Amino acid sequence: MEFLAYDFFRNALIGVILISIASAVIGTYIVTRRLVSISGGITHACFGGLGLGYYLGWNPLLMAAVFAVGSSLGVQWMSSRHRVREDSAIAVVWAIGMAIGTLFIFLTPGYVPELNTFLFGNILTISRADLWAFGIFTVVLLIFTRCFFHTIVICAFDSDFARVRQLPVTFISTAMTVLVAVCIVLTIRLVGVMLLMSMLALPQMIAESFARRFKSIMLLSVAVSLVCCMAGLWMATVIEVPCSALIVLVMAVAYIITRIFAILRK
């Protein structure tokens, strides 16, 4: 308990709470739409923005945000306007982002040590500014979800039915796509690519074993994320290993136990 006396550890705990809430809302939406791979596509598209930012000497996070929003909107545009399958469009932006990032990282003079942070993350380095930024985003996300909850659910499960009902499918899809991109940009430096993709899928997969309604899965995902993240964070402080890896392993073990329990229950 003596770790609670340190500011960096308290910041990490607050960050875990905010990230768990935001990732549960975003993750439930993309799991329902079967777009889990979009998190990987946008994440790797961000790599292009990071490389370009380092090469030009600009803020790499700002450039990563531009690439993330642009790639997410590009996926939606290709799938809706040109009848390209969303998984194929994700593969395109994934490859282009990695290619641009690799090119400009190679052209940048010297070594770029910050890349390890973006790949693996370190939530123990979260600052007050990061907490404020992610807190504001989480509040905006919750307000938007609360105002358009039923429309989001209908669009996530059956967009064709939503269009027949003359619901604003394009607006909801675009807004949620942008929110997914912003969430990825804000969290990628804190938790890394590895933990980010798992937090957008594993808690929802665990929650689906106990719930079937969209709202129930979302709320249960928050609880699962909080428990697993805090357990991984405490274990990392005891055995001194990377926090992201332990949180992923805790989530994976929890999912395996859940599946075994579900099989035995049947």
Residue frames as qw, qx, qy, qz and C-alpha x, y, z in Angstrom:
[[0.000, 0.881, 0.473, 0.000, 0.00, 0.00, 0.00],
 [0.378, -0.636, 0.063, 0.670, 2.98, 2.31, 0.33],
 [0.365, 0.184, 0.544, 0.733, 2.91, 2.82, -3.45],
 [0.007, 0.819, 0.542, 0.186, -0.21, 4.97, -2.99],
 [0.351, -0.775, -0.074, 0.520, 2.03, 7.61, -1.43],
 [0.355, -0.206, 0.471, 0.781, 3.63, 8.25, -4.82],
 [0.394, 0.549, 0.040, -0.737, 2.03, 10.64, -7.30],
 [0.291, 0.341, -0.725, -0.523, 2.95, 8.52, -10.34],
 [0.036, -0.132, -0.990, 0.034, 1.15, 5.49, -8.91],
 [0.258, 0.528, 0.556, -0.588, -1.99, 7.48, -8.05],
 [0.348, 0.529, -0.296, -0.715, -1.95, 8.93, -11.57],
 [0.178, 0.158, -0.918, -0.318, -1.68, 5.40, -12.95],
 [0.118, 0.330, 0.887, -0.300, -4.71, 4.26, -10.93],
 [0.337, 0.608, 0.237, -0.679, -6.80, 7.21, -12.14],
 [0.277, 0.462, -0.593, -0.599, -5.62, 6.54, -15.69],
 [0.010, -0.029, -0.996, -0.085, -6.63, 2.88, -15.41],
 [0.255, 0.498, 0.681, -0.472, -10.14, 3.90, -14.33],
 [0.350, 0.642, -0.068, -0.679, -10.58, 6.38, -17.20],
 [0.213, 0.371, -0.781, -0.455, -9.14, 4.03, -19.81],
 [0.127, 0.153, 0.975, -0.102, -11.30, 1.14, -18.58],
 [0.356, 0.589, 0.482, -0.542, -14.49, 3.22, -18.94],
 [0.356, 0.647, -0.286, -0.611, -13.62, 4.59, -22.37],
 [0.120, 0.302, -0.893, -0.310, -12.35, 1.29, -23.77],
 [0.277, 0.261, 0.892, -0.244, -15.49, -0.51, -22.54],
 [0.442, 0.661, 0.267, -0.545, -17.77, 1.89, -24.42],
 [0.336, 0.643, -0.503, -0.470, -15.66, 1.93, -27.57],
 [0.055, -0.251, 0.961, 0.104, -14.88, -1.79, -27.41],
 [0.441, 0.339, 0.765, -0.325, -18.52, -2.82, -27.04],
 [0.499, 0.693, 0.026, -0.519, -19.42, -0.81, -30.13],
 [0.322, 0.597, -0.650, -0.342, -16.66, -2.20, -32.36],
 [0.200, -0.098, 0.973, -0.068, -17.17, -5.79, -31.10],
 [0.522, 0.468, 0.571, -0.426, -20.87, -5.52, -31.86],
 [0.534, 0.739, -0.124, -0.391, -20.09, -4.22, -35.36],
 [0.930, 0.038, 0.257, 0.259, -17.40, -6.90, -35.77],
 [0.431, 0.837, -0.127, 0.312, -14.76, -4.24, -36.34],
 [0.719, -0.643, 0.114, 0.237, -12.19, -5.23, -33.72],
 [0.751, 0.117, 0.233, 0.606, -9.51, -5.18, -36.39],
 [0.201, 0.876, 0.144, 0.414, -10.13, -1.44, -36.89],
 [0.505, -0.848, 0.140, 0.080, -8.25, -0.80, -33.65],
 [0.745, -0.230, 0.394, 0.486, -5.20, -2.50, -35.10],
 [0.516, 0.579, 0.372, 0.510, -5.62, -0.71, -38.43],
 [0.053, -0.962, -0.068, -0.261, -5.89, 2.75, -36.88],
 [0.656, -0.687, 0.217, 0.224, -3.06, 2.01, -34.44],
 [0.706, -0.052, 0.422, 0.566, -0.69, 1.06, -37.23],
 [0.328, 0.770, 0.304, 0.454, -1.90, 3.96, -39.36],
 [0.341, -0.939, 0.018, 0.040, -0.84, 6.21, -36.43],
 [0.752, -0.314, 0.286, 0.504, 2.68, 4.93, -36.96],
 [0.497, 0.521, 0.334, 0.608, 2.74, 6.83, -40.24],
 [0.120, -0.934, -0.123, -0.313, 1.84, 10.04, -38.42],
 [0.675, -0.682, 0.144, 0.241, 4.52, 9.40, -35.79],
 [0.728, 0.012, 0.329, 0.601, 7.18, 8.88, -38.43],
 [0.295, 0.702, 0.289, 0.580, 6.16, 11.97, -40.38],
 [0.352, -0.924, -0.084, -0.122, 6.04, 14.05, -37.20],
 [0.718, -0.516, 0.221, 0.412, 9.56, 13.02, -36.16],
 [0.629, 0.258, 0.361, 0.638, 10.88, 13.67, -39.67],
 [0.127, 0.766, 0.258, 0.575, 9.34, 17.16, -39.90],
 [0.278, 0.090, -0.483, 0.826, 10.13, 18.04, -36.29],
 [0.460, -0.398, -0.144, -0.780, 6.44, 18.50, -35.46],
 [0.533, -0.257, 0.603, -0.536, 4.46, 17.11, -32.53],
 [0.163, 0.109, -0.944, -0.266, 4.28, 13.36, -33.32],
 [0.166, 0.351, 0.842, -0.375, 1.07, 12.88, -31.31],
 [0.373, 0.576, 0.118, -0.718, -0.68, 15.61, -33.29],
 [0.353, 0.404, -0.659, -0.527, 0.37, 14.03, -36.57],
 [0.025, -0.047, -0.997, 0.047, -0.68, 10.61, -35.26],
 [0.311, 0.462, 0.593, -0.582, -4.12, 12.07, -34.45],
 [0.420, 0.542, -0.246, -0.686, -4.43, 13.43, -37.99],
 [0.279, 0.250, -0.877, -0.302, -3.50, 10.04, -39.47],
 [0.108, 0.173, 0.930, -0.307, -5.83, 8.20, -37.07],
 [0.407, 0.533, 0.386, -0.634, -8.89, 10.32, -37.84],
 [0.398, 0.537, -0.439, -0.601, -8.07, 10.39, -41.56],
 [0.162, 0.173, -0.956, -0.174, -7.59, 6.62, -41.77],
 [0.218, 0.297, 0.843, -0.393, -10.77, 5.88, -39.80],
 [0.454, 0.598, 0.164, -0.640, -12.82, 8.19, -42.00],
 [0.292, 0.470, -0.679, -0.483, -11.11, 6.69, -45.06],
 [0.061, 0.031, 0.997, -0.036, -12.20, 3.21, -44.01],
 [0.341, 0.507, 0.622, -0.489, -15.79, 4.38, -43.63],
 [0.371, 0.632, -0.188, -0.654, -15.69, 6.26, -46.95],
 [0.193, 0.325, -0.850, -0.367, -14.35, 3.26, -48.90],
 [0.098, 0.168, 0.971, -0.140, -16.83, 0.85, -47.33],
 [0.302, 0.587, 0.549, -0.513, -19.90, 3.08, -47.75],
 [0.354, 0.720, -0.129, -0.582, -19.21, 4.85, -51.04],
 [0.380, 0.541, -0.671, -0.336, -17.21, 2.31, -53.02],
 [0.945, -0.080, -0.047, -0.315, -18.62, -0.91, -51.57],
 [0.456, 0.450, -0.715, 0.281, -15.23, -2.06, -50.30],
 [0.769, -0.436, -0.467, 0.036, -15.42, -4.53, -47.44],
 [0.319, -0.911, 0.161, -0.208, -14.44, -2.88, -44.16],
 [0.822, -0.420, 0.300, 0.240, -11.84, -5.52, -43.31],
 [0.721, 0.376, 0.240, 0.530, -10.21, -4.96, -46.72],
 [0.102, 0.893, 0.021, 0.437, -10.23, -1.18, -46.22],
 [0.608, -0.767, 0.204, -0.013, -8.66, -1.63, -42.77],
 [0.863, -0.086, 0.280, 0.412, -5.89, -3.75, -44.29],
 [0.501, 0.673, 0.149, 0.523, -5.18, -0.97, -46.82],
 [0.146, -0.910, 0.131, -0.364, -4.80, 1.82, -44.23],
 [0.825, -0.508, 0.213, 0.125, -2.85, -0.59, -41.97],
 [0.818, 0.139, 0.236, 0.506, -0.27, -1.25, -44.69],
 [0.314, 0.776, 0.088, 0.540, -0.06, 2.37, -45.90],
 [0.413, -0.881, 0.109, -0.205, 0.42, 3.70, -42.36],
 [0.834, -0.401, 0.267, 0.268, 3.19, 1.23, -41.58],
 [0.717, 0.381, 0.224, 0.539, 4.90, 1.94, -44.91],
 [0.103, 0.874, 0.013, 0.474, 4.84, 5.73, -44.40],
 [0.593, -0.783, 0.170, -0.082, 6.02, 5.40, -40.81],
 [0.877, -0.164, 0.256, 0.373, 8.87, 3.08, -41.70],
 [0.569, 0.597, 0.159, 0.543, 9.99, 5.35, -44.55],
 [0.028, -0.879, 0.074, -0.470, 10.13, 8.55, -42.49],
 [0.741, -0.642, 0.192, 0.040, 11.60, 6.89, -39.41],
 [0.849, 0.065, 0.214, 0.478, 14.41, 5.63, -41.64],
 [0.400, 0.667, 0.116, 0.618, 14.90, 9.11, -43.12],
 [0.378, -0.906, -0.001, -0.193, 14.93, 10.81, -39.69],
 [0.422, 0.565, -0.569, 0.423, 18.51, 11.47, -38.54],
 [0.158, -0.389, 0.700, -0.577, 19.56, 9.70, -35.34],
 [0.250, -0.192, -0.947, 0.066, 17.65, 7.25, -33.17],
 [0.454, -0.409, -0.131, -0.781, 14.05, 7.69, -32.04],
 [0.122, 0.071, -0.904, 0.404, 13.84, 6.16, -28.54],
 [0.458, 0.071, 0.358, -0.811, 10.20, 7.20, -28.00],
 [0.611, 0.114, -0.581, -0.525, 9.02, 4.53, -30.43],
 [0.330, -0.034, -0.915, 0.229, 9.29, 1.85, -27.73],
 [0.192, 0.170, 0.537, -0.804, 6.85, 3.86, -25.63],
 [0.584, 0.232, -0.148, -0.764, 4.28, 3.86, -28.41],
 [0.577, 0.142, -0.768, -0.240, 4.73, 0.15, -29.06],
 [0.496, -0.166, -0.811, 0.263, 4.66, -1.11, -25.47],
 [0.354, -0.744, -0.183, -0.537, 3.48, 1.87, -23.42],
 [0.426, -0.051, -0.660, 0.617, 4.06, 2.61, -19.76],
 [0.316, -0.756, -0.446, -0.360, 1.05, 3.69, -17.77],
 [0.610, -0.565, -0.277, 0.481, 3.28, 4.54, -14.80],
 [0.365, -0.063, 0.131, 0.920, 4.56, 7.56, -16.78],
 [0.000, -0.729, -0.572, -0.377, 1.09, 9.08, -17.16],
 [0.213, 0.037, -0.233, 0.948, 1.03, 12.78, -16.26],
 [0.161, 0.514, 0.535, -0.650, -1.62, 15.17, -14.99],
 [0.303, 0.432, -0.302, -0.794, -1.95, 16.65, -18.48],
 [0.243, 0.028, -0.907, -0.342, -2.63, 13.16, -19.87],
 [0.014, -0.373, -0.860, 0.348, -5.27, 12.60, -17.20],
 [0.236, 0.526, 0.211, -0.790, -7.02, 15.88, -18.00],
 [0.314, 0.320, -0.576, -0.684, -7.00, 15.14, -21.73],
 [0.260, -0.094, -0.945, -0.175, -8.34, 11.63, -21.31],
 [0.052, 0.399, 0.719, -0.567, -10.82, 12.74, -18.64],
 [0.328, 0.452, -0.026, -0.829, -12.31, 15.36, -20.98],
 [0.359, 0.184, -0.754, -0.519, -12.50, 12.80, -23.78],
 [0.129, -0.196, -0.959, 0.156, -14.21, 10.26, -21.49],
 [0.200, 0.459, 0.482, -0.719, -16.82, 12.83, -20.43],
 [0.390, 0.404, -0.325, -0.761, -17.53, 13.75, -24.07],
 [0.285, 0.080, -0.916, -0.272, -17.78, 10.07, -25.00],
 [0.012, -0.312, -0.875, 0.369, -20.22, 9.32, -22.16],
 [0.291, 0.478, 0.233, -0.795, -22.40, 12.34, -22.98],
 [0.397, 0.323, -0.557, -0.653, -22.56, 11.40, -26.67],
 [0.230, -0.042, -0.970, -0.066, -23.34, 7.76, -25.82],
 [0.102, 0.377, 0.722, -0.571, -26.05, 8.80, -23.37],
 [0.350, 0.466, 0.017, -0.812, -27.72, 11.17, -25.87],
 [0.614, 0.388, -0.452, -0.517, -27.70, 8.74, -28.82],
 [0.380, -0.296, 0.864, -0.149, -27.62, 5.38, -27.01],
 [0.717, 0.315, 0.571, -0.245, -30.59, 3.71, -28.70],
 [0.604, 0.755, -0.141, -0.213, -29.55, 4.95, -32.14],
 [0.032, 0.658, -0.752, -0.030, -25.99, 3.69, -31.57],
 [0.544, -0.093, 0.816, -0.173, -27.33, 0.26, -30.59],
 [0.739, 0.528, 0.343, -0.239, -29.56, 0.00, -33.67],
 [0.449, 0.806, -0.358, -0.144, -26.78, 1.18, -36.01],
 [0.180, -0.556, 0.811, -0.032, -24.31, -1.25, -34.45],
 [0.570, 0.041, 0.808, -0.145, -26.57, -4.29, -34.82],
 [0.476, 0.485, 0.689, 0.253, -28.41, -3.56, -38.08],
 [0.099, -0.379, 0.130, 0.911, -27.51, -0.44, -40.06],
 [0.080, -0.214, -0.715, -0.661, -29.91, -1.37, -42.89],
 [0.254, -0.650, -0.715, 0.041, -32.85, -1.43, -40.48],
 [0.255, -0.586, -0.221, 0.737, -31.66, 1.92, -39.09],
 [0.042, -0.119, 0.422, 0.898, -31.71, 3.44, -42.59],
 [0.182, -0.451, -0.780, -0.393, -35.22, 2.12, -43.15],
 [0.320, -0.726, -0.538, 0.286, -36.25, 3.84, -39.93],
 [0.260, 0.826, 0.078, 0.494, -34.59, 7.01, -41.32],
 [0.632, -0.725, -0.014, 0.274, -32.14, 7.22, -38.44],
 [0.198, 0.921, -0.331, -0.051, -28.91, 9.28, -38.84],
 [0.971, -0.072, 0.099, 0.204, -26.73, 6.27, -39.62],
 [0.621, 0.561, -0.102, 0.538, -24.03, 8.28, -41.39],
 [0.155, -0.804, 0.244, -0.519, -23.74, 10.77, -38.54],
 [0.810, -0.511, 0.240, -0.160, -23.57, 8.07, -35.85],
 [0.944, 0.128, 0.062, 0.299, -21.06, 5.97, -37.79],
 [0.444, 0.674, -0.154, 0.570, -18.83, 8.97, -38.51],
 [0.347, -0.776, 0.259, -0.458, -18.97, 10.26, -34.94],
 [0.897, -0.379, 0.224, -0.039, -18.22, 6.85, -33.42],
 [0.854, 0.340, -0.021, 0.394, -15.41, 6.30, -35.92],
 [0.196, 0.754, -0.244, 0.578, -13.81, 9.61, -34.93],
 [0.603, -0.662, 0.273, -0.351, -14.23, 8.79, -31.22],
 [0.981, -0.079, 0.090, 0.153, -12.56, 5.42, -31.76],
 [0.652, 0.531, -0.122, 0.527, -9.62, 7.12, -33.49],
 [0.109, -0.780, 0.269, -0.555, -9.23, 9.76, -30.76],
 [0.830, -0.491, 0.189, -0.184, -9.41, 7.10, -28.04],
 [0.939, 0.129, 0.004, 0.319, -6.65, 5.13, -29.75],
 [0.413, 0.663, -0.190, 0.595, -4.40, 8.18, -30.10],
 [0.361, -0.748, 0.252, -0.496, -4.85, 9.20, -26.45],
 [0.858, -0.409, 0.271, -0.151, -4.14, 5.73, -25.10],
 [0.893, 0.375, -0.186, 0.166, -1.47, 4.37, -27.44],
 [0.308, 0.634, -0.489, 0.514, 1.39, 6.15, -25.66],
 [0.488, -0.514, 0.440, -0.551, 0.08, 5.17, -22.24],
 [0.828, -0.138, 0.490, -0.235, -0.69, 1.49, -22.71],
 [0.160, -0.392, 0.795, 0.435, 0.93, 0.64, -26.04],
 [0.539, 0.181, -0.542, -0.619, -0.37, -1.22, -29.06],
 [0.334, 0.004, -0.941, 0.053, -0.42, -4.62, -27.34],
 [0.015, 0.299, 0.747, -0.593, -2.59, -3.65, -24.37],
 [0.342, 0.281, -0.015, -0.897, -4.82, -1.32, -26.38],
 [0.513, 0.090, -0.664, -0.537, -6.01, -4.01, -28.78],
 [0.327, -0.163, -0.912, 0.186, -6.67, -6.43, -25.92],
 [0.066, 0.289, 0.541, -0.787, -8.64, -3.86, -23.90],
 [0.450, 0.256, -0.168, -0.839, -10.94, -3.27, -26.85],
 [0.649, 0.096, -0.638, -0.403, -11.80, -6.96, -27.22],
 [0.388, 0.019, -0.882, 0.266, -11.07, -9.25, -24.24],
 [0.178, 0.103, 0.600, -0.773, -13.31, -7.57, -21.61],
 [0.615, 0.188, -0.104, -0.758, -16.22, -7.62, -24.06],
 [0.610, 0.141, -0.754, -0.201, -15.60, -11.29, -24.86],
 [0.173, -0.039, -0.847, 0.501, -15.67, -12.07, -21.14],
 [0.342, 0.163, 0.345, -0.859, -18.82, -9.99, -20.61],
 [0.599, 0.145, -0.454, -0.644, -20.62, -11.76, -23.47],
 [0.383, -0.005, -0.920, 0.083, -20.45, -14.99, -21.46],
 [0.091, -0.338, -0.743, 0.571, -22.74, -13.48, -18.81],
 [0.263, 0.604, 0.280, -0.698, -24.80, -10.88, -20.67],
 [0.463, 0.378, 0.682, 0.421, -26.51, -10.45, -24.02],
 [0.130, 0.935, 0.329, 0.005, -27.83, -6.88, -23.97],
 [0.498, 0.628, -0.082, 0.593, -25.64, -4.05, -25.27],
 [0.251, -0.802, 0.200, -0.503, -25.85, -1.99, -22.08],
 [0.871, -0.462, 0.156, -0.063, -25.17, -4.97, -19.82],
 [0.876, 0.202, 0.008, 0.438, -22.11, -5.97, -21.84],
 [0.266, 0.740, -0.129, 0.605, -20.80, -2.40, -21.70],
 [0.481, -0.746, 0.228, -0.400, -21.20, -2.09, -17.92],
 [0.945, -0.276, 0.157, 0.079, -19.76, -5.53, -17.25],
 [0.746, 0.456, -0.065, 0.481, -16.82, -4.72, -19.53],
 [0.043, -0.822, 0.248, -0.511, -16.01, -1.71, -17.37],
 [0.745, -0.568, 0.280, -0.209, -15.89, -3.93, -14.28],
 [0.961, 0.069, 0.107, 0.244, -13.76, -6.57, -16.00],
 [0.518, 0.663, -0.138, 0.522, -11.31, -3.95, -17.31],
 [0.283, -0.805, 0.281, -0.439, -10.99, -2.32, -13.90],
 [0.870, -0.414, 0.260, -0.068, -10.36, -5.59, -12.06],
 [0.907, 0.222, 0.094, 0.344, -7.86, -6.92, -14.61],
 [0.370, 0.752, -0.145, 0.526, -6.00, -3.62, -15.00],
 [0.402, -0.776, 0.314, -0.370, -5.68, -3.04, -11.26],
 [0.937, -0.256, 0.230, 0.053, -4.59, -6.63, -10.70],
 [0.798, 0.412, 0.024, 0.440, -1.96, -6.32, -13.43],
 [0.101, 0.839, -0.196, 0.498, -0.80, -2.96, -12.08],
 [0.628, -0.669, 0.326, -0.227, -0.34, -4.28, -8.55],
 [0.960, -0.037, 0.199, 0.193, 1.41, -7.43, -9.79],
 [0.614, 0.645, -0.070, 0.450, 3.77, -5.33, -11.91],
 [0.146, -0.842, 0.314, -0.414, 4.86, -3.33, -8.87],
 [0.808, -0.470, 0.336, -0.112, 5.60, -6.51, -6.93],
 [0.879, -0.009, 0.376, 0.293, 7.53, -8.57, -9.48],
 [0.106, -0.734, 0.296, 0.602, 8.88, -5.57, -11.47],
 [0.412, 0.171, 0.740, 0.503, 7.85, -6.50, -15.00],
 [0.096, -0.081, -0.325, -0.937, 6.11, -4.40, -17.70],
 [0.391, 0.219, 0.550, -0.705, 2.58, -3.55, -16.62],
 [0.598, 0.346, -0.265, -0.673, 1.04, -3.90, -20.10],
 [0.441, 0.209, -0.860, -0.150, 2.15, -7.51, -20.50],
 [0.006, 0.079, 0.882, -0.464, 0.75, -8.54, -17.11],
 [0.469, 0.296, 0.285, -0.782, -2.62, -6.88, -17.75],
 [0.605, 0.310, -0.516, -0.521, -2.95, -8.71, -21.08],
 [0.337, 0.113, -0.930, 0.093, -2.09, -12.03, -19.41],
 [0.202, 0.154, 0.704, -0.663, -4.58, -11.40, -16.59],
 [0.588, 0.329, -0.002, -0.739, -7.31, -10.68, -19.15],
 [0.549, 0.282, -0.720, -0.317, -6.40, -13.77, -21.15],
 [0.147, 0.014, -0.934, 0.324, -6.49, -16.00, -18.05],
 [0.367, 0.240, 0.482, -0.759, -9.82, -14.48, -17.02],
 [0.626, 0.322, -0.299, -0.644, -11.24, -15.21, -20.49],
 [0.433, 0.183, -0.879, -0.077, -10.02, -18.84, -20.39],
 [0.044, 0.101, 0.836, -0.537, -11.56, -19.36, -16.94],
 [0.487, 0.293, 0.188, -0.801, -14.80, -17.78, -18.15],
 [0.611, 0.282, -0.553, -0.492, -15.00, -20.08, -21.16],
 [0.288, 0.066, -0.941, 0.167, -14.32, -23.17, -19.01],
 [0.222, 0.193, 0.641, -0.709, -17.04, -22.05, -16.61],
 [0.571, 0.314, -0.100, -0.752, -19.47, -21.51, -19.51],
 [0.528, 0.209, -0.777, -0.273, -18.76, -24.99, -20.91],
 [0.148, -0.049, -0.912, 0.380, -19.25, -26.65, -17.52],
 [0.357, 0.234, 0.395, -0.813, -22.46, -24.69, -16.96],
 [0.623, 0.256, -0.379, -0.635, -23.89, -25.99, -20.26]]
